[in-house]
Amino acid sequence: MENLCPKCQTIVDEYFNYCPMCGEPLTTLAVQREDLKLSNAGYEKLIDLVDCCENPAVAKAVKNYLANHQ
C-alpha cells in the first residue's frame, strides 16, 4: 500500500516514517520524534542560558529544578 505525502504530494510506501523527498514526518511515531527533538533542543538552550547566569545560587537552583522535571 502507498501513501501520499501531505507536504509535497510524493507517493510513499506505507513503511516509510518520513517522506524521502521532503522529510515530512508521515506517521504518529515520526511526529512524536520530531516533537521530542524540539523539546530537547529547548531544554538544551535553557541550560545554556542558565550557564550565563551571574548568580551561581540561581543557576544551581534552576539546574536542579530542570534535572528533576525533565
Secondary structure, DSSP 8 states (H G I E B T S, - for coil): -EEE-TTT--EEETT-SB-TTT--B-SHHHHHHHHHHHHHHHHHHHHHHHHT-S-HHHHHHHHHHHHH--
